[in-house]
């Protein structure tokens, strides 16, 4: 199994992923995932179904990711995967809301997460 933090979130089925990042001057970030192994599978229906979730995930910043996750779980959500440490000591986790939408919670801004990284 690969050793990057992302593999602790998605589980052992994920073997290869490509990620691209775009950061803006006002701390907004945009991330694109391309799942290589296993490959992405298209939606089963091409019809517009307003009642189904449609995005993969969004990310927000919270100073205490565990507390944010606890509040989500208390209100019907659930944690997905493990809480992981990224960079020197920043934390991130995924949580689903009660309707199944996935939210990534980061303890720092997008720029701080990606700044001064090698490779």
C-alpha positions as CSV (number, residue, x, y, z in Angstrom):
1,X,0.0,0.0,0.0
2,X,1.3,3.5,-0.8
3,X,2.4,5.6,2.2
4,X,1.0,9.1,1.6
5,X,-1.6,10.5,4.0
6,X,-4.3,10.3,1.4
7,X,-4.1,6.5,1.5
8,X,-5.1,6.5,5.2
9,X,-8.3,8.4,4.4
10,X,-9.4,6.4,1.4
11,X,-8.4,2.9,2.6
12,X,-6.3,0.1,1.1
13,X,-8.3,-0.3,-2.2
14,X,-6.7,3.0,-3.4
15,X,-3.3,2.3,-5.0
16,X,-2.6,5.3,-7.3
17,X,-4.0,8.8,-7.5
18,X,-2.9,12.0,-9.2
19,X,-3.6,15.3,-7.5
20,X,-3.4,18.9,-8.9
21,X,-3.6,22.0,-6.7
22,X,-4.5,25.7,-7.4
23,X,-4.2,28.3,-4.7
24,X,-5.5,31.8,-4.8
25,X,-4.4,35.0,-3.1
26,X,-7.3,35.0,-0.7
27,X,-6.7,31.5,0.8
28,X,-9.1,29.7,-1.5
29,X,-7.8,26.5,-2.9
30,X,-8.9,24.1,-5.7
31,X,-7.9,20.5,-5.8
32,X,-8.5,18.0,-8.6
33,X,-8.2,14.2,-8.1
34,X,-7.7,11.7,-10.8
35,X,-8.1,8.2,-9.5
36,X,-5.8,5.8,-11.4
37,X,-6.0,2.5,-9.5
38,X,-8.8,1.7,-9.0
39,X,-10.1,3.9,-11.8
40,X,-13.1,6.2,-11.5
41,X,-16.4,4.7,-12.4
42,X,-19.0,6.9,-14.0
43,X,-22.4,7.5,-12.4
44,X,-24.9,4.7,-13.2
45,X,-27.5,7.1,-14.5
46,X,-27.1,10.0,-16.9
47,X,-30.5,11.5,-15.8
48,X,-30.6,14.5,-13.6
49,X,-31.5,13.3,-10.1
50,X,-31.7,16.3,-7.8
51,X,-32.0,14.1,-4.7
52,X,-28.6,12.5,-5.1
53,X,-25.4,14.0,-3.9
54,X,-23.3,15.3,-6.8
55,X,-19.9,16.5,-5.7
56,X,-17.0,14.4,-4.5
57,X,-16.0,16.6,-1.5
58,X,-15.5,20.2,-0.4
59,X,-12.9,21.3,2.1
60,X,-13.1,23.8,5.0
61,X,-10.6,25.1,7.5
62,X,-11.2,24.6,11.3
63,X,-8.7,25.2,14.0
64,X,-9.7,21.9,15.8
65,X,-10.5,19.3,13.2
66,X,-11.5,16.7,15.8
67,X,-14.0,19.1,17.4
68,X,-15.5,19.9,14.0
69,X,-15.8,16.1,13.3
70,X,-17.4,15.5,16.7
71,X,-20.0,18.2,16.0
72,X,-20.8,16.7,12.6
73,X,-21.1,13.2,14.1
74,X,-23.4,14.4,16.9
75,X,-25.6,15.9,14.2
76,X,-25.9,12.7,12.1
77,X,-22.6,12.7,10.1
78,X,-19.8,10.2,10.3
79,X,-16.0,10.3,10.0
80,X,-14.6,8.7,6.9
81,X,-11.1,7.1,7.2
82,X,-8.5,8.2,9.7
83,X,-7.5,11.6,10.9
84,X,-4.0,12.2,9.3
85,X,-1.1,14.6,10.1
86,X,0.2,16.5,7.1
87,X,3.2,18.7,6.9
88,X,4.8,19.3,10.2
89,X,1.8,19.2,12.5
90,X,-1.4,20.1,10.5
91,X,-4.3,17.7,10.7
92,X,-7.0,16.8,8.2
93,X,-9.9,14.4,8.1
94,X,-13.0,13.6,6.0
95,X,-16.5,13.6,7.5
96,X,-19.8,13.1,5.8
97,X,-22.8,15.1,6.6
98,X,-26.2,13.4,7.4
99,X,-27.0,13.4,3.6
100,X,-23.8,11.7,2.6
101,X,-21.9,14.8,1.3
102,X,-18.2,14.6,2.1
103,X,-16.4,17.5,3.7
104,X,-12.6,17.6,4.3
105,X,-11.7,19.5,7.4
106,X,-8.2,21.1,7.5
107,X,-6.5,22.7,10.5
108,X,-4.7,25.3,8.3
109,X,-5.2,27.3,5.2
110,X,-4.8,25.8,1.8
111,X,-1.6,27.8,1.2
112,X,-0.1,26.7,4.5
113,X,-0.8,23.1,3.7
114,X,1.0,23.3,0.3
115,X,3.8,25.9,1.1
116,X,7.4,24.8,1.1
117,X,6.7,21.2,0.1
118,X,9.2,19.2,-1.7
119,X,8.2,17.1,-4.8
